[in-house]
Amino acid sequence: MNTKHTNAAKTTITRDVSKLDQEIGNVYETVAILGKRANQISVQIKEELNAKLEEFAVVGENLEEVYENREQIEVSKHYERMPKPGALAIQELQDGKLYHRRAEEGAPEAPKLD
């Protein structure tokens, strides 16, 4: 996930709800879609962070010993400064990069096997 080239807000800002739901047409569907996308982004970021922090993992017998690694601290600080997943999801919606679809009512059901 490339979050370096995003214009997402790094702090909390007030949003105009009527502008957010223009594309989808329903504020509740918009919130549900943004929530699902924010969860996807959160999982991606967490996996990416864990992969980077694994490089610094030290297998030791004593859990009381804490090793401070400057690179590890910088990586952690970078992820703390990133925009939150909700802000990234809203920015994707505003930029037209968010794909969503509705399950159509009356869609053909799968054939039943007897």
Phi, psi and omega in degrees: 000130182257101180257002181287328185253043180244152178259019182295145181291137179270349177237170180285130176229157179279134181248147174274111185297325181295333177279328181292323186266013180295318183289318185271324175098349181220125184296325181290320176294322179299314180296319179296317180294316179296322178296316179295318180293321178298321177296319178298315180297318180300317179295318179298315180295319180296318178295319179296316180295315179298322178295320179289323181285339177297331179298332183263359183296132178242123179275115181227157181276334184255116182284344181285339179281124180244124179259126177264122180243122184299319179296321179296320179295319179295319178298316180297318179295323178300315182289331177289329181277347182294155174297151180289155181303325178297319178293322178294320179295317178296319180295321177297320178296315181292328180276354181078020181264356184266121179263132176215154176213155179258143171283118185289141175287140180080019177293146181298136179277157177291144180295142180274136178260126179261000000 
